[in-house]
Amino acid sequence: MEARSERATLKSILFADLAQYSRLTAADELGTLDLVSQCFQLFQTHCEEFGAEFVKTTGDGVLILFDGVSNAIDYAIFMQDSLADLLDRRAFYSRFRIGLHIGEVHRRDGDVFGHAINVAARVQAMAESGGVCVTQDVYWAARNTGRWRFRFAGRPALKNMPEPLTLYNVVASNLADVPDNGHQRLISVIDGLGLYREDGEAIALRSPKAQALIGYLALSSNFQEVHDRLATLIWPERSPVAARRGSPRDSRPTPRCSESRRSNRSSR
């Protein structure tokens, strides 16, 4: 009998798993299995109030679907707080990682499939322990609500994904007024120079000199360089003196040199 597939539907997809699960089971297998079971029960208990569909467990994780983005983010943040309380009481020094993505979901024989499911699983692996990581699709859908704050998390090349994905970490509400301290990853020098705005939008740099300068500064220690070196990078075709002055007349002597020569001639 052929398996029947339903028409694909657009969903917000949540993947979560317990960080360092293998280490925990190696240290205390029965205790870890019991803890994970309690966590799964907690995930299921709160699904209804957030309009979530609990699809299945995945060994040490869960897959949950939502009709909208807002409920998915609210649920993820709420669950991280609830799970932290449970894990702290059991003295387990680990946290769940949660990833969110939006995409089409295909159903077949009670399970769900599709590229979007695979993306959500990869995003979850990039989340911080105890954190929530979302794709740019989720960010675009939720950024104008003002209910959450997002921090750019880079554009990593994820396993088996055709191209890098722009990711964001959801910042907890109690940290909304804490500055980012300049740790946003806005410059990438892997496989060529990439420059991005805080929201992950790529910035086009048409000037090869600007690309070279920004790439050099990104790789230099503490973003510090001497004036002479920077001038030479900006104007490599000019003499060092002309580069320091920012003058296009690299073949002419500086005024100081001219005055010195006139002085020498008059003394003769």
N, C-alpha and C positions, 0 to 999 in steps of 0.2 A: 504494500500500500504506500502511495506517495505521500511524503510529508507536505503539509499544507502551510503556505506562507501568507500572512496578512499583508495588506498594503503598508508601506513604510510611513511612519509618522514622525513629526519633528518633536524632539524631547530635549530637556536638560538632563544630562547624564552625570551621575555622581558615582565615582569609584573611591573606595577607602580601604586601606589595609594597615596592619599594625607594623610599625617600624621595628626592625631587629627581631622579627619573629623567630627566625632560626636560632639566634643566640639564646632567646628566652626558652625555647623548647629544649635546647641542649642542656640548659641549667636546671629546668624544672618542667618536664614535659606535661605531667598531669595538671600541675597548677596553671600552666599557661593555657592548656586546652580549656580548662574550667573558666579562666578569665575571659578568653576569647568568646566562649559561649555566652557569658553574661553581657559582653559588649554587643554581640549580635542581637540579643534580646532587647537591649537598650535601643539599638538602631530601629528595630521593628516597632517597638512601643510608641515611638514618637512620629512614625510615618504619617498616620492618619491626620494629625493636627496640622501638618504642613502640606497636605495633599500629595503625599509621595506614594509611589508604588515600589514596594520592596520586591525586587526581582529574584535575587539569589545571593547566597554566600559564595565566596571564591577562596576557600582554604582559610586564609587569615584575613579576608576582606569581604566587602559587600558591594553589590551593584544595585543602585536605586535610581528610579526615573521620576521626573517632574514635568508638569505641563508648562511651567513658567520658570524664569530665571530667578526672580525675587525669592520665591519659596525655597528654591534650591540653595541659595546663598544663606538665607536665614537658618535653614535646617543645618547646613554644614557648620556654621558658627555655633549654633546652639549645641550640636552634638559634640563638638570639640570641648566645650565647657563641661558638659555632662560626663563625657568619657574621662576627662582629666580628674574629675572628682572620684570616679570609680577606680581608676588606675592608681591614684595617690593613696586611696584607702588600702589597696592591696600591696603597696610599696613596689609596684612594677615601674621601673624607670624607663618607660617607653611611652610613645604616643602614636595615635593614628595619623596617617597622611591622607588628605582628601583632595581629589582632583575633580574639576567640573568642566564640561564641554557641552556644546549645543550641536545637534545634528540629527539626521534621519536614522530611525531605528527600525530594523526589520524583525518581525516576530515569526517564530516557527516552532511548533510543538511545545509551547510554553516557555521558550527561551528567546533571547534577543541577540541580534547580530548586526554587523555593519561596520563600516570604516569609523564612524563616529564613536562607536563603543571602544574600538582599539585606541583611538586618540585619547579618550578619557582615561583609559588605563595607563597610557604613557605619561599623561599629565600628572596623575596621582603619584607616580614614581618621582616626579620632580618637586613635589611639595615638601616643605619643611616638616619635620616631625612636630605634630600638634598644630599644623597650619593648613590653610586652604589655598590651593593654586588653581587658577582659571585660565582658559584660553582667551585670545583676543575677541572671539565671538561673544563669549560671556561678558567680557569687559564692555564691549560696545553696547550690549543690551542693557547693562546695569549702571553705566558710569554717570548718567544724567539724573538718576533718582536721588542722589545725595545721601543715601542711606548707608553707604559703605565707602571706605577708602581703599584704593588699589595702589600697589607699588610695583613698578616695572621689574620683571624678573629675568629679562633677557630673551634671546631667540635661539634656544638650543636645538641642535640636530637630534631628534628623538629616534630611537631604534625603529627601523623599518618604516619610517615616515618619509615621504618623497621630498619634503623640504622643511626647513626649520619652522617652528611655531613660536609666535610671540606669546609670552606668558606673563601673568601678573599674580602677585600674592595679595590676598585679602587681608587688610590690616584690621585688627580688632578695634572695636569702638572706643575702648579705654586707652588706645594708643593713637587716636585720631589727631591729637594735638602735638604728638612727638615728632620732631623734625627727622628727616631721612638721613641727616648727617653726611650727605653727599655720597652715599653708597649705592646710588642707582647705577645700573649697568647700562650706560648710554653709548659706549664705544666698544665695538668688537673688532679685533685685529686677527681673527681666525678666518682663514680662507679669504683674505682681502679685508680692506677697511670697511666697516659699517658704522654709521653714525645715526642715532635714533633719538627722537624726542622722548620726554618722560612717559608719554602714553604709548610708546613703541612705534610710532610712525617714523618711517625711514626719512632721513634728510639727504637730499641729493647734493653731492659735492662735485661740481663740474671741473673745478680747478685741480690739476695734478699736484700743484704746489701745496694747496690747502690740504689735500689728502695726505701728502708726505709729511707735512708739519704736524697734523693732528695724530697721525699714526706714530710718529716719532715721540711726541709728547706722551701718548698713551703708554708707551713702552719704557719711557725714561723714569728714573727713580724720583718719586715724590713730585712728579710733574714740574721739576725745576731744571732750568737750563740757563747757560750764560748767554748774554746778549749777542756776542759774536757768533756763536753756534746757530742761534735762531735766525739771525740775519742771513747767514750763509745758506741755510735751508730754504729760506723764502726766495732769495735771489742767487741761485747757484751759478748763474752765468756771469755774475759781476765779480769784480775784485773784492777782497774782504773789506777794504776801506769804503768803497762805493756801496757795498751791501749794508754796512753799518749805518751809512747816511741815508739809505733808501733812495739813492740817486741813480738814474739810468745812465749817467755818464761815467761808466766804469773805466774808460780808457784815459780820462783826463786826470791830471794831478789835482789834489785838493788845494784849496786856497792857501793853506798853511805851507804846503810844499812850494807853491809859486812864490810866495813872499820870501821864503828862505832862499830860493835861487836868485831872485832879484838882489837880495842883500849881499849874497856872495859875489855877484858880478860887480856891484858898485864898490865893494871893498878892494877889488883888483885894480 
